[in-house]
């Protein structure tokens, strides 16, 4: 399991108060849904990030990633 998915699940557990195993299931469901809805190249980038093939040490964090994802999905500009 990727550390990114574990980190997201940890945030879900903390914010929502569900057990970590259920949070991991929820993260999988959401990520699979998003990958089906995103263009293949973007879905591939999501897979690359989750597999650890993208260097996130330049300072991009989950909040930044969430903001980018929100932009893709028509969130606040």
C-alpha positions in Angstrom: 0.0 0.0 0.0 1.3 3.4 -0.8 2.3 5.8 1.9 0.2 8.5 0.2 -3.0 6.4 0.5 -2.1 5.6 4.2 -1.6 9.3 4.8 -5.0 10.2 3.2 -6.7 7.4 5.2 -5.1 8.8 8.4 -6.6 12.2 7.6 -10.0 10.6 7.0 -9.8 8.7 10.2 -8.8 11.8 12.1 -11.4 14.1 10.5 -14.4 11.7 10.3 -13.7 9.4 13.2 -14.0 6.1 11.4 -11.6 3.2 11.9 -8.4 3.2 9.7 -9.4 0.1 7.8 -12.7 1.6 6.8 -10.9 4.9 5.8 -8.5 2.9 3.6 -11.6 1.3 1.9 -13.1 4.7 1.4 -9.9 6.1 -0.1 -9.7 3.2 -2.5 -13.3 3.7 -3.6 -12.8 7.5 -4.2 -9.5 7.0 -6.0 -10.9 4.3 -8.3 -13.9 6.5 -9.0 -11.8 9.5 -9.8 -9.4 7.5 -12.1 -12.4 6.3 -14.0 -13.7 9.9 -14.5 -10.4 11.6 -15.3 -8.7 11.6 -18.7 -6.3 8.6 -19.0 -3.2 10.8 -18.8 -4.3 12.4 -15.6 -5.4 9.0 -14.1 -2.0 7.8 -14.9 -0.4 10.6 -13.0 -2.6 9.8 -10.0 -1.3 6.2 -10.2 2.3 7.5 -10.5 1.9 9.6 -7.4 0.3 6.8 -5.4 3.0 4.3 -6.4 5.7 6.7 -5.3 7.0 7.4 -8.8 6.7 11.1 -8.4 9.0 13.2 -6.2 6.8 15.2 -3.9 9.7 16.6 -1.9 9.4 20.0 -3.7 6.8 21.0 -1.1 3.6 19.8 -2.7 1.5 18.3 0.0 -2.0 16.8 0.4 -3.5 20.3 0.8 -2.0 21.4 -2.5 -3.0 18.1 -4.2 -6.5 18.5 -2.9 -6.6 22.1 -4.2 -5.5 20.9 -7.6 -8.0 18.1 -7.6 -10.8 20.5 -6.6 -9.8 22.7 -9.6 -10.1 19.7 -11.9 -13.6 18.9 -10.5 -14.8 22.5 -10.8 -14.2 23.6 -7.2 -13.4 27.1 -5.9 -11.2 29.0 -8.2 
